[in-house]
Amino acid sequence: MKNRSMKDHEVKENVNEASGSIYRSNKFNKMKKNKRRLGGGGLSLEAFSNAKTKNNNYNPAMIKKKREFYKNAKYVSKYKKLKQQSEKDDLLPNVQPSEGQNESQSAGLKNNKNKNKKRPNSLEELYARKHADRLKALSEREACIKIREEERQRAEARRKASREKMFKKTQRGQPVMKYRIEHLLETIQGSTS
């Protein structure tokens, strides 16, 4: 056995010495296989630096600022429209309709006035209404939380009482079977109904 293993070793050395190119190509093939297995040669330095410096336009703070800016612009435009409308409404009552005009036109003006009354006259009223809605929603949420907390406390008290009953022992250290049997009975009745 020793002779055989020595001969194999000598043959390998001879092959390596005689044909170094075969050994090098084998090593090169293994490196290629490893690169392919690991997903290629990786990024070049230039590609890596460009990937790091690219702007992907996702910045939550900037998005929030833009949203706030557009919201404020919307409120300003609404305010300007309301102001112009209120100026027009101030001019309309000064003009007296002549007796010759149709009653339907005067009825149309009354309808317009009613529509204007339904709309908020200023941003203050709009703010007051929204603030009232927020307070109402907050109070409802607090009421729901309070109810849930009370239910949780009741359930916890129930569990604590049943646990105390289940852990009761006789003078000799045996569990009191009365409460355990009652518990089993309740669970059976609950499952059947």
ZIHUVEN-V716015 format. One record per pair of residues at least 24 apart in sequence whose ideal C-beta (glycine too) atoms are under 8 Angstrom apart, sorted by sequence separation. I is the first residue (numbers start at 0). J is the second residue. D is the distance in whole Angstrom. If there is no record, write none. Layout:
i=I j=J d=D
i=I j=J d=D
This chain:
i=88 j=112 d=8
i=88 j=115 d=6
i=84 j=115 d=7
i=85 j=120 d=7
i=81 j=118 d=8
i=81 j=119 d=8
i=81 j=120 d=7
i=81 j=121 d=7
i=81 j=122 d=8
i=78 j=121 d=8
i=78 j=122 d=5
i=77 j=122 d=7
i=74 j=122 d=6
